[in-house]
Amino acid sequence: MQALPPLIDSHAHFDEPSLAGELNQLLGNCRENGVIGVLTIGTTVESSRASIELARKHAEIHAAVGIHPNYVSQAGPSDWDQITKLAEDDLVKAVGETGLDRYWKETPIEDQIDYFRRHLELSRALGKPFIVHCRDAEDDVLAVLEEDAKQGPLNGVMHSFCGSAETARRCLDWGMMISFSGMLTFKRNIELRELAATVPHDRLLVETDAPYLAPMPYRGKRNQPAYVKHTAEVLAETLGVSYNDVCELTTANARRFLKIDG
């Protein structure tokens, strides 16, 4: 049997209850579709601990730790100190997800910015990349990133990117990666596919954001890391290259970015 081209899902939430209860089945689905690695993302202290434990038990899972901007308002006095300690674990490949969100109103934007800066500082201190969530807050996110870029290139990724060409250009100029989720496959997202075609190949990542944002043909249903292949297929069509080529380049990019051994 011919080996499937390898893929890495660079952003999923395996600790979410809708996925955690079926972990073995979901990992089996990954293997059946060539997905050799999944970065599972921390959103709170508890979620970050769970991500590390998943990575400890399963070689194909890698962990990221952080406090999501929408959960900053729920963070306790010692939570950030716990995140900084957890981030030192060798199983932790990235910091976040962090960033800014003006769609949901639970956390004041000033508090989100404070924690965004903390994540960026921790990323630099540890030499581990950061993961940016941006929803209805492009100008604010760019302002924080521009400030941090004064210290040197930015070792981060714009996760589930759906922003403007100008935002993508500035992030690329600062040294960042751009990751595309199932939104790339939505029929009406022509401009997003046109933008994806302009991103240098060595800056591209693919992700699911599972259990959210399922790609076509599963839009509206629960997402899972195995479905990252559908985003990779559309990205291949967008770039005018083969599916195998997209798998190889995005996997190489993820391994380099996250320092995952091949």
Buried (B, 14 or more C-beta within 10 A) or exposed (E): EEEBBBBBBBBBBBBBEEBBEEBEEBBEBBEEBBBBBBBBBBBBBEBBBBBBBBBEEBEBBBBBBBBBBBBBEEBEEEBBEBBBEBBEBEBBBBBBBBBBBBEEEEBEBEBBBEBBBBBBBBBBEBEBBBBBBBBEBBEBBBEBBEEBBEEEEBBBBBBBBBBEEEBBEBBBEBEBBBBBBBBBBBEEBEEBBEBBEEBEEEBBBBBBBBBBBBBBEBBEEBBBBBBBBBBBBBBBBBBEBEBBBBBBBBBBBBBEBBEBEE
